[in-house]
């Protein structure tokens, strides 16, 4: 699986990191991250990049 380095999440039914189909844009995305180490890594990098833009980190 190839990881997308230019994250542009235009469709919530697909993973923005690999383009794979998600069964559910919410919980399905979280499940997908647990099953795909490359996508989980991409998400962590993305999260680190935007964490300073979100006051108080993530609420939850």
C-alpha distance matrix in Angstrom:
0.0 3.8 6.5 9.6 12.6 15.3 15.3 17.4 17.4 19.5 18.6 18.8 17.3 13.8 11.8 12.7 9.9 6.8 9.4 9.0 12.5 14.6 17.6 19.7 19.3 21.2 20.8 17.7 16.0 17.4 16.4 12.7 13.0 14.7 12.0 9.0 10.3 8.2 9.4 12.7 13.1 12.6 15.1 17.5 17.7 18.3 20.8 22.6 23.0 24.6 26.5 29.5 29.7 30.1 33.6 33.8 30.0 28.6 31.2 29.1
3.8 0.0 3.8 6.5 9.3 12.0 12.7 15.0 15.8 17.9 17.8 18.4 17.6 13.8 11.5 11.4 8.3 5.9 8.8 9.9 13.7 15.8 19.3 20.8 19.8 21.8 22.0 19.1 16.7 18.4 18.1 14.4 14.1 16.3 14.3 10.9 11.5 8.3 9.2 12.8 12.4 11.1 14.0 16.4 15.9 16.4 19.4 20.9 20.7 22.6 24.8 27.5 27.6 28.4 32.0 32.6 28.9 27.8 30.7 29.0
6.5 3.8 0.0 3.8 6.2 9.1 9.4 12.2 13.1 15.8 16.1 16.5 16.4 12.6 9.7 8.7 5.2 4.7 8.1 9.9 13.6 15.1 18.7 19.6 18.0 19.7 20.2 17.7 14.8 16.3 16.8 13.2 12.2 15.0 13.8 10.1 10.2 6.6 6.7 10.2 9.6 7.6 10.6 13.1 12.3 12.6 15.7 17.2 17.0 18.8 21.1 23.8 23.9 24.7 28.3 28.9 25.3 24.4 27.3 25.9
9.6 6.5 3.8 0.0 3.8 5.6 6.3 8.9 10.5 13.0 14.0 15.0 15.4 11.8 9.3 7.0 4.6 5.4 7.5 10.5 13.8 15.4 19.2 19.6 17.5 19.5 20.6 18.4 15.3 17.2 18.3 14.8 13.9 17.2 16.5 13.0 13.3 9.7 8.8 12.1 11.4 8.4 10.8 13.6 12.2 11.6 15.0 16.7 15.7 17.2 20.0 22.4 22.0 23.2 26.9 28.0 24.5 23.7 26.7 25.6
12.6 9.3 6.2 3.8 0.0 3.8 5.9 9.2 11.7 14.4 16.1 17.1 18.2 14.8 12.1 9.1 6.9 8.9 11.1 14.1 17.3 18.4 22.2 22.2 19.7 21.2 22.6 20.8 17.4 18.8 20.4 17.2 15.6 18.8 18.7 15.1 14.5 10.9 10.3 12.8 11.2 7.9 10.5 12.6 10.3 9.8 13.6 14.5 13.1 15.1 18.0 20.0 19.9 21.5 25.1 26.4 23.1 22.9 26.2 25.6
15.3 12.0 9.1 5.6 3.8 0.0 3.8 6.2 9.4 11.7 14.2 15.6 17.2 14.2 12.1 8.5 8.0 10.3 11.3 14.7 17.4 18.5 22.2 21.9 19.0 20.8 22.7 21.1 17.7 19.6 21.5 18.5 17.2 20.8 20.8 17.6 17.4 14.0 12.5 14.9 13.8 10.1 11.8 14.1 11.8 10.2 13.8 15.1 12.9 14.2 17.6 19.3 18.5 20.3 24.0 25.8 22.7 22.5 25.6 25.3
15.3 12.7 9.4 6.3 5.9 3.8 0.0 3.8 6.1 9.2 11.3 12.3 14.2 11.5 9.3 5.5 6.2 9.2 9.8 13.0 15.1 15.7 19.3 18.6 15.5 17.1 19.2 17.8 14.4 16.4 18.6 15.9 14.7 18.4 18.8 16.0 16.2 13.3 10.9 13.0 12.7 8.9 9.4 12.3 10.8 8.3 11.6 13.7 11.8 12.3 15.6 17.7 16.6 17.9 21.7 23.3 20.2 19.5 22.4 21.9
17.4 15.0 12.2 8.9 9.2 6.2 3.8 0.0 3.8 5.8 8.7 10.4 12.7 10.6 9.6 6.1 8.5 10.9 10.1 13.3 14.7 15.3 18.7 17.8 14.6 16.6 19.3 17.9 14.8 17.4 19.7 17.2 16.6 20.4 20.8 18.3 19.1 16.4 13.6 15.8 16.0 12.3 12.1 15.3 14.1 11.1 13.8 16.2 14.2 13.8 17.2 19.1 17.3 18.4 22.1 24.1 21.3 20.3 22.8 22.4
17.4 15.8 13.1 10.5 11.7 9.4 6.1 3.8 0.0 3.8 5.6 6.6 9.3 7.9 7.5 4.9 8.4 10.6 9.2 11.7 12.3 12.3 15.4 14.2 10.9 13.1 16.0 14.7 11.9 14.7 17.0 14.8 14.8 18.5 19.0 17.1 18.5 16.3 13.0 15.0 16.1 12.8 11.7 15.2 14.9 11.8 13.7 16.8 15.4 14.4 17.3 19.7 17.7 18.0 21.7 23.3 20.5 18.9 21.0 20.1
19.5 17.9 15.8 13.0 14.4 11.7 9.2 5.8 3.8 0.0 3.8 6.6 9.0 8.5 9.6 7.9 11.5 12.8 10.4 12.8 12.7 13.2 15.9 14.8 11.8 14.6 17.7 16.3 14.1 17.3 19.4 17.3 17.8 21.5 21.7 20.0 21.7 19.6 16.3 18.5 19.7 16.4 15.5 18.9 18.7 15.4 17.3 20.4 18.7 17.5 20.5 22.6 20.2 20.5 24.0 25.9 23.4 21.7 23.4 22.6
18.6 17.8 16.1 14.0 16.1 14.2 11.3 8.7 5.6 3.8 0.0 3.8 5.4 5.8 8.1 8.0 11.7 12.3 9.3 10.7 9.7 10.0 12.4 11.5 8.9 12.3 15.2 13.5 11.9 15.5 17.1 15.2 16.4 19.9 19.8 18.6 20.9 19.2 15.9 18.0 19.9 17.0 15.9 19.6 19.9 17.0 18.5 21.9 20.8 19.5 22.1 24.6 22.4 22.2 25.6 27.1 24.4 22.2 23.6 22.2
18.8 18.4 16.5 15.0 17.1 15.6 12.3 10.4 6.6 6.6 3.8 0.0 3.8 5.5 7.3 8.2 11.7 12.6 10.3 10.7 9.2 7.9 10.0 8.3 5.2 8.4 11.5 10.2 8.8 12.2 14.0 12.7 14.0 17.2 17.6 17.0 19.4 18.3 14.7 16.2 18.6 16.2 14.4 17.9 18.9 16.1 16.9 20.6 20.1 18.5 20.5 23.4 21.4 20.5 23.8 24.8 22.2 19.5 20.6 18.9
17.3 17.6 16.4 15.4 18.2 17.2 14.2 12.7 9.3 9.0 5.4 3.8 0.0 3.8 7.0 9.2 12.2 11.9 9.2 8.5 6.0 5.1 7.0 6.6 5.4 9.2 11.3 8.9 8.6 12.4 13.1 11.5 13.8 16.6 16.3 16.0 18.9 18.1 14.7 16.6 19.3 17.3 15.9 19.5 20.8 18.4 19.4 23.0 22.8 21.6 23.5 26.6 24.8 23.9 27.2 28.0 25.1 22.3 23.3 21.2
13.8 13.8 12.6 11.8 14.8 14.2 11.5 10.6 7.9 8.5 5.8 5.5 3.8 0.0 3.8 6.2 8.7 8.1 5.4 5.3 4.5 5.2 8.6 9.0 7.6 10.9 12.6 9.8 8.4 12.1 12.8 10.2 12.1 15.2 14.6 13.5 16.3 14.9 11.8 14.3 16.6 14.4 13.7 17.4 18.4 16.3 17.9 21.3 21.0 20.3 22.5 25.6 24.2 23.7 27.2 28.0 24.8 22.4 24.0 22.0
11.8 11.5 9.7 9.3 12.1 12.1 9.3 9.6 7.5 9.6 8.1 7.3 7.0 3.8 0.0 3.8 5.4 5.7 4.8 5.2 6.4 6.5 10.2 10.4 8.5 10.9 12.1 9.6 7.0 10.2 11.1 8.2 9.1 12.6 12.2 10.5 12.9 11.4 8.1 10.6 12.8 10.7 10.1 13.8 14.8 13.1 14.7 18.0 18.0 17.8 19.8 23.0 22.0 21.7 25.2 25.8 22.4 20.3 22.2 20.3
12.7 11.4 8.7 7.0 9.1 8.5 5.5 6.1 4.9 7.9 8.0 8.2 9.2 6.2 3.8 0.0 3.8 5.9 5.6 8.0 9.8 10.1 13.8 13.4 10.8 12.9 14.7 12.8 9.7 12.4 14.1 11.2 11.0 14.8 14.8 12.5 13.9 11.7 8.5 11.1 12.3 9.2 9.0 12.7 12.8 10.6 12.9 15.9 15.2 15.2 17.8 20.6 19.5 19.7 23.4 24.4 21.1 19.5 21.9 20.5
9.9 8.3 5.2 4.6 6.9 8.0 6.2 8.5 8.4 11.5 11.7 11.7 12.2 8.7 5.4 3.8 0.0 3.8 6.0 8.2 11.0 11.6 15.4 15.5 13.4 15.0 16.1 14.0 10.7 12.7 13.9 10.7 9.8 13.4 13.1 10.1 10.9 8.2 5.6 8.8 9.4 6.5 7.6 11.1 10.9 9.9 12.6 15.0 14.7 15.6 17.9 20.8 20.4 20.8 24.5 25.2 21.7 20.4 23.1 21.6
6.8 5.9 4.7 5.4 8.9 10.3 9.2 10.9 10.6 12.8 12.3 12.6 11.9 8.1 5.7 5.9 3.8 0.0 3.8 5.4 9.0 10.7 14.4 15.4 14.1 16.2 16.9 14.1 11.6 13.9 14.1 10.4 10.6 13.7 12.3 9.4 11.1 8.4 6.7 10.5 11.5 9.3 10.8 14.2 14.2 13.6 16.2 18.6 18.4 19.4 21.6 24.6 24.2 24.5 28.1 28.8 25.2 23.7 26.2 24.4
9.4 8.8 8.1 7.5 11.1 11.3 9.8 10.1 9.2 10.4 9.3 10.3 9.2 5.4 4.8 5.6 6.0 3.8 0.0 3.8 6.6 9.0 12.7 13.8 12.5 15.4 16.5 13.5 11.5 14.6 14.9 11.4 12.5 15.7 14.3 12.1 14.4 12.1 9.9 13.3 14.8 12.4 13.1 16.8 16.9 15.6 18.0 20.8 20.3 20.7 23.2 26.1 25.1 25.3 29.0 29.9 26.5 24.6 26.8 25.0
9.0 9.9 9.9 10.5 14.1 14.7 13.0 13.3 11.7 12.8 10.7 10.7 8.5 5.3 5.2 8.0 8.2 5.4 3.8 0.0 3.8 6.5 9.8 11.8 11.5 14.3 14.7 11.2 10.1 13.1 12.5 9.1 11.2 13.8 11.9 10.5 13.5 12.1 10.0 13.1 15.3 13.7 14.1 17.7 18.6 17.5 19.4 22.4 22.5 22.7 24.7 27.9 27.1 26.9 30.4 30.9 27.4 25.2 27.1 24.8
12.5 13.7 13.6 13.8 17.3 17.4 15.1 14.7 12.3 12.7 9.7 9.2 6.0 4.5 6.4 9.8 11.0 9.0 6.6 3.8 0.0 3.8 6.6 8.8 9.3 12.4 13.0 9.4 9.3 12.8 12.0 9.4 12.3 14.6 13.0 12.6 16.0 15.2 12.6 15.2 17.9 16.4 16.0 19.6 20.9 19.4 20.9 24.2 24.4 24.0 25.9 29.2 28.0 27.4 30.8 31.2 28.0 25.3 26.7 24.3
14.6 15.8 15.1 15.4 18.4 18.5 15.7 15.3 12.3 13.2 10.0 7.9 5.1 5.2 6.5 10.1 11.6 10.7 9.0 6.5 3.8 0.0 3.8 5.3 6.2 8.9 9.2 5.7 6.2 9.6 9.1 7.3 10.4 12.6 11.8 12.1 15.4 15.3 12.4 14.0 17.2 16.1 14.9 18.3 20.1 18.6 19.4 22.9 23.4 22.7 24.1 27.6 26.5 25.4 28.5 28.7 25.5 22.6 23.7 21.0
17.6 19.3 18.7 19.2 22.2 22.2 19.3 18.7 15.4 15.9 12.4 10.0 7.0 8.6 10.2 13.8 15.4 14.4 12.7 9.8 6.6 3.8 0.0 3.8 6.9 9.0 8.6 5.4 8.0 10.7 9.5 9.1 12.6 13.9 13.2 14.4 17.9 18.4 15.6 16.8 20.2 19.4 17.9 21.1 23.3 21.7 22.1 25.7 26.4 25.4 26.6 30.1 28.9 27.4 30.3 30.2 27.2 24.0 24.5 21.6
19.7 20.8 19.6 19.6 22.2 21.9 18.6 17.8 14.2 14.8 11.5 8.3 6.6 9.0 10.4 13.4 15.5 15.4 13.8 11.8 8.8 5.3 3.8 0.0 3.8 5.5 6.1 4.3 6.6 9.3 9.3 9.7 12.5 14.1 14.3 15.5 18.6 19.1 15.8 16.5 20.0 19.0 16.8 19.9 22.2 20.3 20.2 23.9 24.7 23.2 24.1 27.6 26.2 24.4 27.2 27.1 24.3 21.0 21.2 18.4
19.3 19.8 18.0 17.5 19.7 19.0 15.5 14.6 10.9 11.8 8.9 5.2 5.4 7.6 8.5 10.8 13.4 14.1 12.5 11.5 9.3 6.2 6.9 3.8 0.0 3.8 6.4 5.6 5.5 8.5 10.0 9.9 11.7 14.2 14.9 15.4 18.0 18.0 14.4 15.0 18.2 16.7 14.3 17.5 19.5 17.2 17.1 20.9 21.4 19.7 20.9 24.2 22.6 21.0 23.9 24.1 21.4 18.2 18.7 16.3
21.2 21.8 19.7 19.5 21.2 20.8 17.1 16.6 13.1 14.6 12.3 8.4 9.2 10.9 10.9 12.9 15.0 16.2 15.4 14.3 12.4 8.9 9.0 5.5 3.8 0.0 3.8 5.4 5.4 6.7 8.9 10.0 11.2 13.1 14.7 15.7 17.9 18.5 14.9 14.6 17.9 17.0 14.0 16.5 19.1 16.9 16.1 19.8 20.8 18.9 19.4 22.8 21.5 19.4 21.9 21.7 19.0 15.5 15.7 12.9
20.8 22.0 20.2 20.6 22.6 22.7 19.2 19.3 16.0 17.7 15.2 11.5 11.3 12.6 12.1 14.7 16.1 16.9 16.5 14.7 13.0 9.2 8.6 6.1 6.4 3.8 0.0 3.8 5.4 5.1 6.1 8.5 9.9 10.8 12.5 14.2 16.6 17.9 14.7 13.9 17.5 17.4 14.6 16.8 19.8 18.3 17.2 20.8 22.3 20.8 20.9 24.5 23.7 21.4 23.8 23.0 20.2 16.7 16.7 13.4
17.7 19.1 17.7 18.4 20.8 21.1 17.8 17.9 14.7 16.3 13.5 10.2 8.9 9.8 9.6 12.8 14.0 14.1 13.5 11.2 9.4 5.7 5.4 4.3 5.6 5.4 3.8 0.0 3.8 5.5 5.0 6.0 8.6 9.9 10.5 12.0 14.9 16.0 12.9 13.0 16.7 16.3 14.2 16.9 19.6 18.2 17.9 21.5 22.7 21.7 22.3 25.9 25.1 23.3 26.0 25.5 22.5 19.2 19.7 16.7
16.0 16.7 14.8 15.3 17.4 17.7 14.4 14.8 11.9 14.1 11.9 8.8 8.6 8.4 7.0 9.7 10.7 11.6 11.5 10.1 9.3 6.2 8.0 6.6 5.5 5.4 5.4 3.8 0.0 3.8 5.4 4.9 6.3 8.8 9.8 10.3 12.8 13.3 9.8 10.0 13.4 12.8 10.5 13.4 15.9 14.4 14.3 17.9 19.0 18.2 18.9 22.6 21.9 20.4 23.3 23.0 19.8 16.8 18.0 15.3
17.4 18.4 16.3 17.2 18.8 19.6 16.4 17.4 14.7 17.3 15.5 12.2 12.4 12.1 10.2 12.4 12.7 13.9 14.6 13.1 12.8 9.6 10.7 9.3 8.5 6.7 5.1 5.5 3.8 0.0 3.8 5.4 5.2 6.5 8.9 10.1 11.8 13.2 10.2 8.9 12.6 12.8 10.2 12.2 15.3 14.5 13.6 16.8 18.7 17.9 17.9 21.7 21.5 19.7 22.3 21.4 18.1 15.1 16.2 13.2
16.4 18.1 16.8 18.3 20.4 21.5 18.6 19.7 17.0 19.4 17.1 14.0 13.1 12.8 11.1 14.1 13.9 14.1 14.9 12.5 12.0 9.1 9.5 9.3 10.0 8.9 6.1 5.0 5.4 3.8 0.0 3.8 5.4 5.1 6.4 8.8 11.3 13.3 10.9 10.0 13.8 14.6 12.7 14.6 17.8 17.4 16.8 19.9 21.8 21.4 21.5 25.3 25.2 23.5 26.0 25.0 21.7 18.7 19.6 16.5
12.7 14.4 13.2 14.8 17.2 18.5 15.9 17.2 14.8 17.3 15.2 12.7 11.5 10.2 8.2 11.2 10.7 10.4 11.4 9.1 9.4 7.3 9.1 9.7 9.9 10.0 8.5 6.0 4.9 5.4 3.8 0.0 3.8 5.3 5.1 6.0 9.1 10.4 7.9 8.2 11.9 12.2 11.0 13.5 16.2 15.8 16.1 19.1 20.6 20.6 21.3 25.0 24.9 23.6 26.6 26.0 22.5 19.9 21.3 18.5
13.0 14.1 12.2 13.9 15.6 17.2 14.7 16.6 14.8 17.8 16.4 14.0 13.8 12.1 9.1 11.0 9.8 10.6 12.5 11.2 12.3 10.4 12.6 12.5 11.7 11.2 9.9 8.6 6.3 5.2 5.4 3.8 0.0 3.8 5.4 5.2 6.7 8.2 5.7 4.7 8.4 9.3 8.0 10.0 12.8 12.9 13.0 15.7 17.6 17.9 18.3 22.0 22.3 21.2 24.1 23.4 19.7 17.5 19.4 16.9
14.7 16.3 15.0 17.2 18.8 20.8 18.4 20.4 18.5 21.5 19.9 17.2 16.6 15.2 12.6 14.8 13.4 13.7 15.7 13.8 14.6 12.6 13.9 14.1 14.2 13.1 10.8 9.9 8.8 6.5 5.1 5.3 3.8 0.0 3.8 5.7 6.9 9.9 8.6 6.8 10.2 12.2 11.0 12.1 15.3 15.9 15.5 17.9 20.3 20.6 20.5 24.3 24.9 23.6 26.1 24.9 21.3 19.0 20.6 17.7
12.0 14.3 13.8 16.5 18.7 20.8 18.8 20.8 19.0 21.7 19.8 17.6 16.3 14.6 12.2 14.8 13.1 12.3 14.3 11.9 13.0 11.8 13.2 14.3 14.9 14.7 12.5 10.5 9.8 8.9 6.4 5.1 5.4 3.8 0.0 3.8 6.5 9.2 8.6 8.3 11.4 13.0 12.8 14.4 17.0 17.8 18.1 20.4 22.4 23.1 23.4 27.1 27.6 26.5 29.3 28.3 24.7 22.4 24.1 21.2
9.0 10.9 10.1 13.0 15.1 17.6 16.0 18.3 17.1 20.0 18.6 17.0 16.0 13.5 10.5 12.5 10.1 9.4 12.1 10.5 12.6 12.1 14.4 15.5 15.4 15.7 14.2 12.0 10.3 10.1 8.8 6.0 5.2 5.7 3.8 0.0 3.8 5.5 5.4 6.2 8.6 10.0 10.6 12.4 14.4 15.3 16.3 18.4 20.1 21.1 21.9 25.4 26.0 25.4 28.4 27.8 24.0 22.2 24.4 21.9
10.3 11.5 10.2 13.3 14.5 17.4 16.2 19.1 18.5 21.7 20.9 19.4 18.9 16.3 12.9 13.9 10.9 11.1 14.4 13.5 16.0 15.4 17.9 18.6 18.0 17.9 16.6 14.9 12.8 11.8 11.3 9.1 6.7 6.9 6.5 3.8 0.0 3.8 5.5 5.0 6.0 8.5 9.7 10.4 12.3 14.1 15.0 16.4 18.4 20.0 20.5 23.9 24.9 24.6 27.5 26.7 22.9 21.6 24.1 22.0
8.2 8.3 6.6 9.7 10.9 14.0 13.3 16.4 16.3 19.6 19.2 18.3 18.1 14.9 11.4 11.7 8.2 8.4 12.1 12.1 15.2 15.3 18.4 19.1 18.0 18.5 17.9 16.0 13.3 13.2 13.3 10.4 8.2 9.9 9.2 5.5 3.8 0.0 3.8 5.5 5.1 6.2 8.6 10.0 10.7 12.3 14.2 15.5 16.8 18.6 19.8 22.9 23.8 23.9 27.1 26.9 23.1 22.0 24.8 23.1
9.4 9.2 6.7 8.8 10.3 12.5 10.9 13.6 13.0 16.3 15.9 14.7 14.7 11.8 8.1 8.5 5.6 6.7 9.9 10.0 12.6 12.4 15.6 15.8 14.4 14.9 14.7 12.9 9.8 10.2 10.9 7.9 5.7 8.6 8.6 5.4 5.5 3.8 0.0 3.8 5.3 4.9 6.1 8.6 9.8 10.3 12.0 14.2 15.2 16.4 17.7 21.1 21.4 21.4 24.6 24.6 20.8 19.4 22.0 20.2
12.7 12.8 10.2 12.1 12.8 14.9 13.0 15.8 15.0 18.5 18.0 16.2 16.6 14.3 10.6 11.1 8.8 10.5 13.3 13.1 15.2 14.0 16.8 16.5 15.0 14.6 13.9 13.0 10.0 8.9 10.0 8.2 4.7 6.8 8.3 6.2 5.0 5.5 3.8 0.0 3.8 5.4 5.0 6.2 8.7 9.8 10.3 12.3 14.3 15.4 15.9 19.4 20.2 19.7 22.7 22.1 18.3 16.9 19.5 17.7
13.1 12.4 9.6 11.4 11.2 13.8 12.7 16.0 16.1 19.7 19.9 18.6 19.3 16.6 12.8 12.3 9.4 11.5 14.8 15.3 17.9 17.2 20.2 20.0 18.2 17.9 17.5 16.7 13.4 12.6 13.8 11.9 8.4 10.2 11.4 8.6 6.0 5.1 5.3 3.8 0.0 3.8 5.4 5.1 6.3 8.6 9.8 10.7 12.5 14.5 15.1 18.3 19.5 19.7 22.6 22.2 18.4 17.8 20.9 19.6
12.6 11.1 7.6 8.4 7.9 10.1 8.9 12.3 12.8 16.4 17.0 16.2 17.3 14.4 10.7 9.2 6.5 9.3 12.4 13.7 16.4 16.1 19.4 19.0 16.7 17.0 17.4 16.3 12.8 12.8 14.6 12.2 9.3 12.2 13.0 10.0 8.5 6.2 4.9 5.4 3.8 0.0 3.8 5.5 5.2 6.2 8.5 10.0 10.7 12.5 14.1 17.1 17.7 18.2 21.6 21.8 18.1 17.5 20.7 19.6
15.1 14.0 10.6 10.8 10.5 11.8 9.4 12.1 11.7 15.5 15.9 14.4 15.9 13.7 10.1 9.0 7.6 10.8 13.1 14.1 16.0 14.9 17.9 16.8 14.3 14.0 14.6 14.2 10.5 10.2 12.7 11.0 8.0 11.0 12.8 10.6 9.7 8.6 6.1 5.0 5.4 3.8 0.0 3.8 5.4 5.0 6.0 8.5 9.8 10.6 11.7 15.1 15.5 15.4 18.7 18.7 15.0 14.0 17.0 15.9
17.5 16.4 13.1 13.6 12.6 14.1 12.3 15.3 15.2 18.9 19.6 17.9 19.5 17.4 13.8 12.7 11.1 14.2 16.8 17.7 19.6 18.3 21.1 19.9 17.5 16.5 16.8 16.9 13.4 12.2 14.6 13.5 10.0 12.1 14.4 12.4 10.4 10.0 8.6 6.2 5.1 5.5 3.8 0.0 3.8 5.4 5.0 6.1 8.6 10.0 10.1 13.4 14.8 14.7 17.5 17.2 13.4 13.0 16.4 15.6
17.7 15.9 12.3 12.2 10.3 11.8 10.8 14.1 14.9 18.7 19.9 18.9 20.8 18.4 14.8 12.8 10.9 14.2 16.9 18.6 20.9 20.1 23.3 22.2 19.5 19.1 19.8 19.6 15.9 15.3 17.8 16.2 12.8 15.3 17.0 14.4 12.3 10.7 9.8 8.7 6.3 5.2 5.4 3.8 0.0 3.8 5.4 5.2 6.3 8.9 10.0 12.6 13.9 14.8 17.9 18.1 14.6 15.0 18.6 18.3
18.3 16.4 12.6 11.6 9.8 10.2 8.3 11.1 11.8 15.4 17.0 16.1 18.4 16.3 13.1 10.6 9.9 13.6 15.6 17.5 19.4 18.6 21.7 20.3 17.2 16.9 18.3 18.2 14.4 14.5 17.4 15.8 12.9 15.9 17.8 15.3 14.1 12.3 10.3 9.8 8.6 6.2 5.0 5.4 3.8 0.0 3.8 5.5 5.1 6.4 8.5 11.2 11.6 12.5 15.9 16.7 13.3 13.4 16.9 16.8
20.8 19.4 15.7 15.0 13.6 13.8 11.6 13.8 13.7 17.3 18.5 16.9 19.4 17.9 14.7 12.9 12.6 16.2 18.0 19.4 20.9 19.4 22.1 20.2 17.1 16.1 17.2 17.9 14.3 13.6 16.8 16.1 13.0 15.5 18.1 16.3 15.0 14.2 12.0 10.3 9.8 8.5 6.0 5.0 5.4 3.8 0.0 3.8 5.4 5.3 5.7 9.2 10.0 9.9 13.1 13.3 9.7 9.8 13.4 13.4
22.6 20.9 17.2 16.7 14.5 15.1 13.7 16.2 16.8 20.4 21.9 20.6 23.0 21.3 18.0 15.9 15.0 18.6 20.8 22.4 24.2 22.9 25.7 23.9 20.9 19.8 20.8 21.5 17.9 16.8 19.9 19.1 15.7 17.9 20.4 18.4 16.4 15.5 14.2 12.3 10.7 10.0 8.5 6.1 5.2 5.5 3.8 0.0 3.8 5.6 5.2 7.7 9.8 10.5 13.1 13.3 10.0 11.4 15.1 15.7
23.0 20.7 17.0 15.7 13.1 12.9 11.8 14.2 15.4 18.7 20.8 20.1 22.8 21.0 18.0 15.2 14.7 18.4 20.3 22.5 24.4 23.4 26.4 24.7 21.4 20.8 22.3 22.7 19.0 18.7 21.8 20.6 17.6 20.3 22.4 20.1 18.4 16.8 15.2 14.3 12.5 10.7 9.8 8.6 6.3 5.1 5.4 3.8 0.0 3.8 5.8 7.1 8.2 10.2 13.2 14.5 11.6 13.1 16.8 17.7
24.6 22.6 18.8 17.2 15.1 14.2 12.3 13.8 14.4 17.5 19.5 18.5 21.6 20.3 17.8 15.2 15.6 19.4 20.7 22.7 24.0 22.7 25.4 23.2 19.7 18.9 20.8 21.7 18.2 17.9 21.4 20.6 17.9 20.6 23.1 21.1 20.0 18.6 16.4 15.4 14.5 12.5 10.6 10.0 8.9 6.4 5.3 5.6 3.8 0.0 3.8 5.5 5.2 6.7 10.2 11.8 9.2 10.4 14.0 15.2
26.5 24.8 21.1 20.0 18.0 17.6 15.6 17.2 17.3 20.5 22.1 20.5 23.5 22.5 19.8 17.8 17.9 21.6 23.2 24.7 25.9 24.1 26.6 24.1 20.9 19.4 20.9 22.3 18.9 17.9 21.5 21.3 18.3 20.5 23.4 21.9 20.5 19.8 17.7 15.9 15.1 14.1 11.7 10.1 10.0 8.5 5.7 5.2 5.8 3.8 0.0 3.8 5.4 5.4 7.9 8.7 5.8 7.9 11.5 13.1
29.5 27.5 23.8 22.4 20.0 19.3 17.7 19.1 19.7 22.6 24.6 23.4 26.6 25.6 23.0 20.6 20.8 24.6 26.1 27.9 29.2 27.6 30.1 27.6 24.2 22.8 24.5 25.9 22.6 21.7 25.3 25.0 22.0 24.3 27.1 25.4 23.9 22.9 21.1 19.4 18.3 17.1 15.1 13.4 12.6 11.2 9.2 7.7 7.1 5.5 3.8 0.0 3.8 5.5 7.0 8.7 7.4 10.4 13.6 15.8
29.7 27.6 23.9 22.0 19.9 18.5 16.6 17.3 17.7 20.2 22.4 21.4 24.8 24.2 22.0 19.5 20.4 24.2 25.1 27.1 28.0 26.5 28.9 26.2 22.6 21.5 23.7 25.1 21.9 21.5 25.2 24.9 22.3 24.9 27.6 26.0 24.9 23.8 21.4 20.2 19.5 17.7 15.5 14.8 13.9 11.6 10.0 9.8 8.2 5.2 5.4 3.8 0.0 3.8 6.3 9.2 8.3 10.5 13.3 15.6
30.1 28.4 24.7 23.2 21.5 20.3 17.9 18.4 18.0 20.5 22.2 20.5 23.9 23.7 21.7 19.7 20.8 24.5 25.3 26.9 27.4 25.4 27.4 24.4 21.0 19.4 21.4 23.3 20.4 19.7 23.5 23.6 21.2 23.6 26.5 25.4 24.6 23.9 21.4 19.7 19.7 18.2 15.4 14.7 14.8 12.5 9.9 10.5 10.2 6.7 5.4 5.5 3.8 0.0 3.8 6.3 5.5 7.1 9.6 12.1
33.6 32.0 28.3 26.9 25.1 24.0 21.7 22.1 21.7 24.0 25.6 23.8 27.2 27.2 25.2 23.4 24.5 28.1 29.0 30.4 30.8 28.5 30.3 27.2 23.9 21.9 23.8 26.0 23.3 22.3 26.0 26.6 24.1 26.1 29.3 28.4 27.5 27.1 24.6 22.7 22.6 21.6 18.7 17.5 17.9 15.9 13.1 13.1 13.2 10.2 7.9 7.0 6.3 3.8 0.0 3.8 5.5 7.9 9.4 12.6
33.8 32.6 28.9 28.0 26.4 25.8 23.3 24.1 23.3 25.9 27.1 24.8 28.0 28.0 25.8 24.4 25.2 28.8 29.9 30.9 31.2 28.7 30.2 27.1 24.1 21.7 23.0 25.5 23.0 21.4 25.0 26.0 23.4 24.9 28.3 27.8 26.7 26.9 24.6 22.1 22.2 21.8 18.7 17.2 18.1 16.7 13.3 13.3 14.5 11.8 8.7 8.7 9.2 6.3 3.8 0.0 3.8 6.4 7.4 10.7
30.0 28.9 25.3 24.5 23.1 22.7 20.2 21.3 20.5 23.4 24.4 22.2 25.1 24.8 22.4 21.1 21.7 25.2 26.5 27.4 28.0 25.5 27.2 24.3 21.4 19.0 20.2 22.5 19.8 18.1 21.7 22.5 19.7 21.3 24.7 24.0 22.9 23.1 20.8 18.3 18.4 18.1 15.0 13.4 14.6 13.3 9.7 10.0 11.6 9.2 5.8 7.4 8.3 5.5 5.5 3.8 0.0 3.8 6.7 9.1
28.6 27.8 24.4 23.7 22.9 22.5 19.5 20.3 18.9 21.7 22.2 19.5 22.3 22.4 20.3 19.5 20.4 23.7 24.6 25.2 25.3 22.6 24.0 21.0 18.2 15.5 16.7 19.2 16.8 15.1 18.7 19.9 17.5 19.0 22.4 22.2 21.6 22.0 19.4 16.9 17.8 17.5 14.0 13.0 15.0 13.4 9.8 11.4 13.1 10.4 7.9 10.4 10.5 7.1 7.9 6.4 3.8 0.0 3.8 5.5
31.2 30.7 27.3 26.7 26.2 25.6 22.4 22.8 21.0 23.4 23.6 20.6 23.3 24.0 22.2 21.9 23.1 26.2 26.8 27.1 26.7 23.7 24.5 21.2 18.7 15.7 16.7 19.7 18.0 16.2 19.6 21.3 19.4 20.6 24.1 24.4 24.1 24.8 22.0 19.5 20.9 20.7 17.0 16.4 18.6 16.9 13.4 15.1 16.8 14.0 11.5 13.6 13.3 9.6 9.4 7.4 6.7 3.8 0.0 3.6
29.1 29.0 25.9 25.6 25.6 25.3 21.9 22.4 20.1 22.6 22.2 18.9 21.2 22.0 20.3 20.5 21.6 24.4 25.0 24.8 24.3 21.0 21.6 18.4 16.3 12.9 13.4 16.7 15.3 13.2 16.5 18.5 16.9 17.7 21.2 21.9 22.0 23.1 20.2 17.7 19.6 19.6 15.9 15.6 18.3 16.8 13.4 15.7 17.7 15.2 13.1 15.8 15.6 12.1 12.6 10.7 9.1 5.5 3.6 0.0
